Amino acid sequence: MAFLSAAERRSVLDKVLTTVDIKFMGPAVDTKALRTKHEDAVVGADTREGFEAAINGLLKDLGASHTGFFHESTPRAAGRIAIAATFTKADTADGHRWVFQDVHPGGAAAEAGIRPGDVLLTIGGKEFIPPEATPFALGERYVMTVRRPDGSTNTPTLTVPAAKDKGRPLVVPDQVVTATRLNGGVGLMRVSMFPGMLGMDVARDMSRAVRELECDRLIIDLRGNTGGGIGCLRLMSLLCPDRRGVGYSIGRARAQKGYAKEQLPAFDRIPASKLGVVPLMFRFALAGRSVAVYTERLGARPHHGRVAILVNEHSASAAEMVAAFASEYGLATLVGVRTPGRLVGASTFKVGSGYRLALPVATYFTWKGTNLEGQGVEPDVPEAMSPEALWRGEDNQLQRARGLLAS
């Protein structure tokens, strides 16, 4: 792809600022001040990488999550989303390093043989030492060197799939929901993300997992869950028997007019098939991202009142909806560390020359009116992940949750 001329770069900048001015839902923004601060760097960039970095620097000043700027020819996702794995920083025998933390089944890292506790030494022969970010892009292959807990080294090749939709740079692992029956009759359900706008598949898989586990105590593992769509409603509905307010999303137009949450269009059922989607399209066509969410009233379950949810600094977006809902109603004990506070409704917009802009366009509030963006959800039982435990083949956070349910 040919690099843009100065006039073309300026045109893209103009469209970015106009879109921010019209669509952005977040802290108040002075687009004139943004232009003054960033115009020289954007227009004067002499490489494609420098141009994209300059625009993303501008977006960082918005002070909101879910922003991004990318070209349709090479859509990118955050490293942990691309490889379905997360990292933690730790002091190791090789010095201060990135250590693989959450490795989701079916994802690129798991397929390459990566395991929690593996220490990242090099990518393509280059060392990556915190805080330097790891460079995983969609559709690329990477040869890594990792240190195993036993001291040996391995050189896995990690292949990152390409995104199927250029407008939504996202890779969905082959397995999103996994379930295991632990010793003592405790069920463990791990959910790595909530893919799909309506989440029919993940909703079905979660319901099936709970049904097949048949446990009166349940641990739900949302560590490293990247969020996604409204499929998370099914998980919240599996935590209580009745219909309860979960939270509400407010778009810019509705925020300016004023609203009462009880009068917003209500979303309270994930359709069981594609036939159920059509009525929803008509029902919410004019909602403008302003919707109230209620649980599905699925009835009593043996595990109700005996649930622990594992969360960490990578449990984002829709995963935070689940954590906040469980916390506000006292439906589960949250174990782990504070979630990152990355919960908004976002969309992408074309801004010229093949570029797309991702922006928050709606604000999410819990039913009690808490805005989690930038705040996150505090666990009831703080328990940081221990790299030393990982190297011993142990999961100290999971052990803590199991101990709580055994008491």
Secondary structure per residue as TSV (DSSP state, phi and psi in degrees):
chain	resnum	aa	ss	phi	psi
A	1	M	-	360.0	129.3
A	2	A	-	-69.3	140.4
A	3	F	-	-70.3	144.2
A	4	L	-	-70.3	149.8
A	5	S	-	-74.4	168.6
A	6	A	H	-60.1	-39.3
A	7	A	H	-65.0	-39.3
A	8	E	H	-69.2	-37.7
A	9	R	H	-64.6	-40.7
A	10	R	H	-65.3	-39.3
A	11	S	H	-62.2	-42.9
A	12	V	H	-63.5	-43.4
A	13	L	H	-58.0	-44.6
A	14	D	H	-58.2	-44.2
A	15	K	H	-69.5	-35.7
A	16	V	H	-61.7	-48.5
A	17	L	H	-66.9	-37.5
A	18	T	H	-64.1	-42.6
A	19	T	H	-65.1	-41.4
A	20	V	H	-59.6	-44.2
A	21	D	H	-63.0	-34.0
A	22	I	H	-94.3	-38.0
A	23	K	H	-106.9	-25.9
A	24	F	-	-63.4	131.8
A	25	M	-	-117.4	104.2
A	26	G	S	177.8	-157.9
A	27	P	S	-56.6	149.9
A	28	A	-	-56.5	137.2
A	29	V	-	-123.7	135.2
A	30	D	-	-102.2	96.4
A	31	T	H	-67.5	-27.8
A	32	K	H	-65.6	-40.8
A	33	A	H	-67.5	-36.4
A	34	L	H	-62.4	-42.4
A	35	R	H	-61.9	-45.9
A	36	T	H	-59.3	-40.9
A	37	K	H	-74.7	-36.8
A	38	H	H	-112.7	-10.3
A	39	E	H	-59.3	-45.1
A	40	D	H	-61.1	-42.1
A	41	A	H	-68.3	-38.3
A	42	V	H	-70.7	-53.5
A	43	V	H	-71.1	-32.1
A	44	G	T	-87.2	0.1
A	45	A	-	-60.3	137.1
A	46	D	-	-108.3	6.2
A	47	T	S	-139.7	159.7
A	48	R	H	-62.1	-42.5
A	49	E	H	-63.1	-40.1
A	50	G	H	-66.8	-38.5
A	51	F	H	-62.8	-48.5
A	52	E	H	-64.9	-38.2
A	53	A	H	-64.7	-37.1
A	54	A	H	-66.4	-42.4
A	55	I	H	-65.3	-43.4
A	56	N	H	-65.7	-29.3
A	57	G	H	-65.2	-38.6
A	58	L	H	-62.3	-44.8
A	59	L	H	-65.0	-32.3
A	60	K	H	-60.5	-32.6
A	61	D	T	-70.4	-9.7
A	62	L	T	-70.1	-22.0
A	63	G	-	71.2	33.6
A	64	A	-	-138.4	156.4
A	65	S	S	-83.7	176.8
A	66	H	S	61.7	31.4
A	67	T	-	-103.9	153.7
A	68	G	E	-177.1	159.8
A	69	F	E	-142.2	122.4
A	70	F	E	-153.1	159.4
A	71	H	E	-92.3	142.4
A	72	E	T	-60.3	-27.2
A	73	S	T	-72.7	-24.3
A	74	T	S	-138.2	67.1
A	75	P	-	-61.5	141.3
A	76	R	-	-123.2	153.2
A	77	A	-	-126.9	157.6
A	78	A	-	-55.9	147.1
A	79	G	H	-50.3	-45.0
A	80	R	H	-68.5	-28.9
A	81	I	H	-74.6	-41.1
A	82	A	H	-62.1	-38.8
A	83	I	H	-104.3	-1.2
A	84	A	T	56.0	47.3
A	85	A	E	-156.4	157.8
A	86	T	E	-126.2	166.3
A	87	F	E	-123.3	155.7
A	88	T	E	-129.3	155.0
A	89	K	E	-91.6	140.3
A	90	A	E	-155.8	152.3
A	91	D	E	-84.8	121.4
A	92	T	E	-123.0	179.0
A	93	A	T	-64.0	-18.9
A	94	D	T	-98.4	11.7
A	95	G	E	98.2	-167.0
A	96	H	E	-73.6	120.1
A	97	R	E	-141.1	164.5
A	98	W	E	-81.0	133.3
A	99	V	E	-119.7	131.0
A	100	F	E	-63.8	132.3
A	101	Q	E	-112.9	-73.6
A	102	D	E	-98.3	119.0
A	103	V	E	-120.6	110.1
A	104	H	-	-86.7	135.1
A	105	P	T	-56.3	138.7
A	106	G	T	84.6	-7.2
A	107	G	S	-86.7	174.1
A	108	A	H	-61.5	-41.8
A	109	A	H	-66.0	-44.5
A	110	A	H	-63.0	-40.5
A	111	E	H	-64.3	-27.4
A	112	A	T	-82.8	-2.2
A	113	G	T	90.2	9.7
A	114	I	-	-70.0	141.6
A	115	R	-	-128.2	153.0
A	116	P	T	-55.8	135.2
A	117	G	T	99.9	-15.3
A	118	D	-	-65.0	135.9
A	119	V	E	-96.8	125.1
A	120	L	E	-78.4	121.8
A	121	L	E	-101.7	-53.8
A	122	T	E	-142.4	157.3
A	123	I	E	-128.7	119.2
A	124	G	T	59.1	32.5
A	125	G	T	83.3	-3.9
A	126	K	E	-104.8	133.6
A	127	E	E	-71.7	141.9
A	128	F	-	-125.1	109.3
A	129	I	-	-113.7	131.8
A	130	P	T	-53.1	140.7
A	131	P	T	-93.9	12.7
A	132	E	S	-60.9	129.2
A	133	A	-	-75.4	149.6
A	134	T	-	-81.4	140.1
A	135	P	-	-100.5	66.9
A	136	F	-	-96.0	123.3
A	137	A	-	-120.5	152.9
A	138	L	T	-65.4	140.5
A	139	G	T	77.7	13.8
A	140	E	-	-115.4	162.3
A	141	R	E	-117.6	143.4
A	142	Y	E	-136.2	131.4
A	143	V	E	-97.5	121.1
A	144	M	E	-115.0	159.8
A	145	T	E	-118.5	126.5
A	146	V	E	-127.3	150.1
A	147	R	E	-98.2	122.6
A	148	R	-	-78.1	158.2
A	149	P	T	-57.2	-25.7
A	150	D	T	-83.1	3.3
A	151	G	S	95.8	-12.5
A	152	S	-	-77.0	163.4
A	153	T	E	-113.1	154.7
A	154	N	E	-139.9	153.8
A	155	T	-	-124.9	72.6
A	156	P	-	-72.6	150.9
A	157	T	E	-103.5	120.9
A	158	L	E	-102.4	120.4
A	159	T	E	-107.7	115.4
A	160	V	-	-93.2	121.1
A	161	P	-	-63.6	157.8
A	162	A	-	-83.9	154.0
A	163	A	-	-72.7	141.4
A	164	K	S	-78.2	-25.8
A	165	D	-	-122.4	116.6
A	166	K	T	-62.6	-29.5
A	167	G	T	-78.0	-16.7
A	168	R	S	-131.7	87.1
A	169	P	-	-69.8	91.6
A	170	L	-	-146.7	140.3
A	171	V	-	-121.7	128.5
A	172	V	-	-103.9	122.3
A	173	P	-	-60.8	158.2
A	174	D	S	-63.2	-34.2
A	175	Q	-	-118.1	114.3
A	176	V	S	-97.7	-35.0
A	177	V	E	-118.8	125.4
A	178	T	E	-128.2	148.9
A	179	A	E	-137.6	140.0
A	180	T	E	-140.2	140.1
A	181	R	E	-95.6	114.6
A	182	L	-	-83.5	166.2
A	183	N	T	-59.6	141.6
A	184	G	T	90.2	4.9
A	185	G	S	80.0	17.7
A	186	V	E	-91.3	132.0
A	187	G	E	-89.7	141.6
A	188	L	E	-123.2	118.9
A	189	M	E	-118.5	123.5
A	190	R	E	-108.8	130.6
A	191	V	E	-125.5	116.1
A	192	S	-	-86.9	-22.9
A	193	M	-	-169.5	173.2
A	194	F	B	-121.8	75.6
A	195	P	-	-71.8	158.3
A	196	G	S	89.9	142.3
A	197	M	S	-60.7	-44.5
A	198	L	S	-102.7	-13.2
A	199	G	-	66.6	33.7
A	200	M	H	-63.4	-41.1
A	201	D	H	-68.0	-47.2
A	202	V	H	-68.2	-33.2
A	203	A	H	-62.8	-45.8
A	204	R	H	-61.2	-42.3
A	205	D	H	-66.9	-38.1
A	206	M	H	-68.1	-42.0
A	207	S	H	-62.3	-42.0
A	208	R	H	-64.8	-41.6
A	209	A	H	-62.0	-45.2
A	210	V	H	-64.6	-41.4
A	211	R	H	-63.5	-43.2
A	212	E	H	-75.6	-27.6
A	213	L	H	-67.2	-39.8
A	214	E	-	50.2	51.7
A	215	C	-	-113.4	147.1
A	216	D	S	-93.8	0.9
A	217	R	E	-137.2	137.3
A	218	L	E	-138.3	132.6
A	219	I	E	-108.8	126.3
A	220	I	E	-109.1	118.1
A	221	D	E	-98.3	107.1
A	222	L	-	-109.5	15.6
A	223	R	T	-66.9	130.2
A	224	G	T	76.5	4.3
A	225	N	-	-68.8	122.5
A	226	T	-	-84.1	-0.3
A	227	G	-	90.1	-145.6
A	228	G	B	135.7	-133.1
A	229	G	S	-100.7	-163.5
A	230	I	T	-77.6	2.9
A	231	G	T	-57.1	-21.3
A	232	C	H	-61.2	-20.1
A	233	L	H	-58.9	-37.0
A	234	R	H	-62.6	-39.2
A	235	L	H	-64.9	-42.5
A	236	M	H	-64.9	-36.5
A	237	S	H	-68.4	-24.5
A	238	L	T	-80.5	-3.9
A	239	L	T	-93.8	-14.7
A	240	C	-	-146.3	157.0
A	241	P	S	-85.0	-22.6
A	242	D	S	-111.9	-176.0
A	243	R	-	-89.1	121.4
A	244	R	-	-134.6	149.6
A	245	G	E	-69.2	128.4
A	246	V	E	-93.5	-53.5
A	247	G	E	175.9	-174.8
A	248	Y	E	-149.8	145.6
A	249	S	E	-108.0	135.4
A	250	I	E	-124.4	121.0
A	251	G	E	-82.7	171.9
A	252	R	H	-63.4	-44.3
A	253	A	H	-64.0	-44.0
A	254	R	H	-67.4	-36.6
A	255	A	H	-61.8	-37.9
A	256	Q	H	-71.9	-30.0
A	257	K	H	-84.6	-24.2
A	258	G	-	95.1	155.9
A	259	Y	-	-163.3	162.3
A	260	A	-	-121.3	130.0
A	261	K	G	-59.7	-34.2
A	262	E	G	-67.9	-18.6
A	263	Q	G	-98.7	0.4
A	264	L	S	-74.0	153.8
A	265	P	-	-54.2	134.8
A	266	A	E	-100.2	127.5
A	267	F	E	-107.6	114.3
A	268	D	-	-139.7	20.0
A	269	R	-	-160.3	125.1
A	270	I	-	-83.9	124.0
A	271	P	-	-62.6	147.0
A	272	A	S	-82.0	-18.6
A	273	S	S	-150.4	173.7
A	274	K	G	-65.2	-23.8
A	275	L	G	-63.0	-29.0
A	276	G	G	-79.1	-7.0
A	277	V	H	-76.7	-36.5
A	278	V	H	-57.6	-48.9
A	279	P	H	-59.7	-33.5
A	280	L	H	-67.5	-36.2
A	281	M	H	-60.7	-42.4
A	282	F	H	-71.7	-37.2
A	283	R	H	-66.8	-37.1
A	284	F	H	-111.5	10.5
A	285	A	T	-58.6	-35.8
A	286	L	T	-105.3	12.7
A	287	A	S	-73.4	-26.0
A	288	G	T	61.7	39.4
A	289	R	T	70.2	9.3
A	290	S	-	-101.4	103.6
A	291	V	E	-144.2	142.7
A	292	A	E	-100.8	137.5
A	293	V	E	-111.8	132.7
A	294	Y	E	-127.8	152.5
A	295	T	-	-69.3	165.0
A	296	E	-	-89.7	-1.3
A	297	R	-	57.8	64.5
A	298	L	-	-90.8	-6.3
A	299	G	-	94.3	173.6
A	300	A	-	-70.3	147.0
A	301	R	-	-131.0	149.6
A	302	P	T	-59.0	-29.2
A	303	H	T	-85.2	-6.6
A	304	H	T	-56.7	130.2
A	305	G	T	86.3	-3.4
A	306	R	-	-134.4	62.0
A	307	V	E	-128.8	139.1
A	308	A	E	-121.7	140.1
A	309	I	E	-120.3	126.1
A	310	L	E	-91.2	126.8
A	311	V	E	-134.3	156.8
A	312	N	-	-148.1	-170.0
A	313	E	T	-68.1	-7.2
A	314	H	T	-107.1	2.2
A	315	S	-	-83.5	97.4
A	316	A	-	-115.8	166.5
A	317	S	T	56.6	-119.1
A	318	A	H	-60.6	-29.2
A	319	A	H	-63.1	-33.1
A	320	E	H	-73.2	-30.0
A	321	M	H	-58.9	-45.7
A	322	V	H	-63.1	-48.1
A	323	A	H	-61.3	-43.7
A	324	A	H	-66.4	-40.9
A	325	F	H	-61.1	-48.0
A	326	A	H	-62.2	-37.5
A	327	S	H	-70.2	-45.4
A	328	E	H	-63.3	-34.3
A	329	Y	H	-99.3	0.6
A	330	G	T	63.2	37.8
A	331	L	-	-92.0	-12.1
A	332	A	S	-157.3	158.8
A	333	T	E	-95.8	121.0
A	334	L	E	-86.1	129.3
A	335	V	E	-124.2	133.9
A	336	G	E	137.4	-133.1
A	337	V	S	-131.5	166.8
A	338	R	-	-56.7	137.7
A	339	T	-	-73.6	164.0
A	340	P	-	-76.6	-14.3
A	341	G	-	72.6	51.8
A	342	R	-	-123.2	76.5
A	343	L	-	-137.2	95.8
A	344	V	E	-143.7	166.5
A	345	G	E	-92.9	126.6
A	346	A	E	-123.3	157.0
A	347	S	E	-140.5	163.9
A	348	T	E	-113.1	149.6
A	349	F	E	-134.6	141.9
A	350	K	E	-76.4	132.3
A	351	V	E	-126.7	20.0
A	352	G	E	98.1	152.5
A	353	S	T	58.4	28.6
A	354	G	T	82.6	6.4
A	355	Y	E	-94.1	150.3
A	356	R	E	-124.3	147.7
A	357	L	E	-118.8	126.1
A	358	A	E	-100.1	130.4
A	359	L	E	-141.5	147.9
A	360	P	E	-68.5	132.6
A	361	V	E	-124.2	0.4
A	362	A	E	-152.1	147.8
A	363	T	E	-105.4	136.4
A	364	Y	E	-104.1	135.3
A	365	F	E	-123.3	143.0
A	366	T	E	-69.1	170.4
A	367	W	T	-61.8	-27.4
A	368	K	T	-86.3	3.6
A	369	G	-	91.9	15.3
A	370	T	-	-85.4	129.7
A	371	N	B	-94.1	114.5
A	372	L	-	-83.9	-13.0
A	373	E	T	-59.0	122.9
A	374	G	T	77.6	-3.7
A	375	Q	T	-111.2	-47.4
A	376	G	-	77.6	-174.7
A	377	V	-	-121.5	128.1
A	378	E	-	-82.1	136.3
A	379	P	-	-72.3	154.0
A	380	D	S	-72.1	-35.3
A	381	V	E	-121.9	99.9
A	382	P	E	-66.0	131.7
A	383	E	-	-156.8	101.1
A	384	A	-	-74.7	147.6
A	385	M	-	-66.7	134.5
A	386	S	-	-102.2	113.5
A	387	P	H	-58.5	-35.9
A	388	E	H	-61.0	-37.6
A	389	A	H	-66.2	-41.5
A	390	L	H	-58.5	-41.2
A	391	W	H	-68.1	-21.7
A	392	R	T	-89.3	1.0
A	393	G	T	80.4	22.2
A	394	E	-	-115.1	155.1
A	395	D	-	-120.8	94.0
A	396	N	H	-65.1	-31.1
A	397	Q	H	-69.8	-43.2
A	398	L	H	-64.0	-40.2
A	399	Q	H	-61.5	-38.2
A	400	R	H	-64.0	-44.4
A	401	A	H	-62.6	-43.4
A	402	R	H	-61.8	-39.2
A	403	G	H	-64.8	-36.6
A	404	L	H	-65.2	-38.9
A	405	L	H	-77.8	-19.6
A	406	A	H	-81.1	-20.7
A	407	S	-	-84.0	360.0
